[in-house]
Every structure is written in structure tokens, then in C-alpha cells.
Amino acid sequence: MNYFRYILAFSLMMGLGTLSGQNLIAAFVNQDYNTISENLSKTVSIKVNNSKKVTGSNKAMQLIENVLTEFQPVRMENKHKGSSQNANSDYLITRLYNANGESLRVFIHLENHGKGKHICDVKIRRS
């Protein structure tokens, strides 16, 4: 199964070209916690199934890791990608699926920070 995840991630990177929020979505599917952690803002708003928390990057990473470890995503379906009016932020909406066909809707909001974009908001809910 891990082989499938690496093929999926590689295909996404080749198809999308530059490092983008889409690659971050692939990190969620592949449970690549290092990549997710490296791209978190110092303060991150996390909402899992309507339970909102504003937390530091370490606690946010723990929460994300707990959700993904329990869910075990195996594939994704991108729903929407866009940017805000001021072009200083981007957002992605995707659906992650596990081996049982269950899905999670994931919203990721990215904002400019220093030399690149960082995750400042994550919303995850069962769909």
C-alpha cells in the first residue's frame, strides 16, 4: 500500500510542477508528518468535526497526526483550489478516502510567511 502512496505523490508532484499546497495534500494522504510540520504556521487554527482549536504548531501537528493515523487515508480527490482577493493566501479543499471507502473533507488555508506559504488553518470533517 505504501508503494501506491509514493506513486500517487510522485505523480502529483510531476503534474503540478512547483511546490504548492497540492503537495501538502499529498503529505496528508501519505501521512508525511515532517512535510506537514515544516509547513505549519506558529499558530494554527484546527477544526476537527466542528470542534475548533487555536493552537501552536506542535499541538496542531499532534491533532493532525492523531486524525490521520486513525483514519488511514489511501487516496484523495481534489475538490477546489483558489486564492483570496489579496493574493496573499491560498486554500485547498480535498476529500481523503480510506480503504473502507469512508471519506474526510479537508480544507487547508495557506498564508504568506517569510519565504513561502504556511498552513494557518485546517478543517477536517467526516463526510
Secondary structure, DSSP 8 states (H G I E B T S, - for coil): -HHHHHHHHHHHHHHH-S--HHHHHHHHHTT-HHHHHHTEEEEEEEEETTEEEEEEHHHHHHHHHHHHHHH-EEEEEEEEEEE-TTSSEEEEEEEEEETTS-EEEEEEEEEEETTEEEEEEEEEEE-
